[in-house]
Amino acid sequence: MEKKLDVKQFLDESGKIVQLSENKKKRRALLEYLAEKFEPDCDYSERAVNEICSKWHTFGDYFLLRRELVDYGLLCREQDGSRYWKPETNRNGKW
């Protein structure tokens, strides 16, 4: 079983991401933390994804967070960007 990385050093006192790590494993752990803010079986518009990302970080780059969530497979999107959704996880909670 893989140990979950501690991301607290990248969060402020309210739980918002203050920076993304350059370390790939820590970066993924931060993006997984953000992905937890999205509900399964729910469709999101690009605007809604932007709002959730904006709510959970302090460095003003929701574009980067949205793109990274998709690139890491933590959110799926229609090719035209009209719909986003959280992919199903397997039994181990992995995407």
TANORBEL-V774301 format. One line per field, one symbol per residue. ss: DSSP state (H for helix, E for strand, C for the rest). phi: phi as a letter, one per 20 degrees, with the letter a starting at -180 (. if undefined). Layout:
ss=???
phi=???
This chain:
ss=CCCCCCCHHHECCCCCECCCCCCHHHHHHHHHHHHCCCCCCCEECHHHHHHHHHHCECCCCHHHHHHHHHHCCCCEECCCCCCEECCCCCCCCCC
phi=.efffedgfddefenefeaefffgffffffffgffffdeflcecfgfffgfffffdbdemcfffffffgfgemecdbfgemfbcbeffdefemee
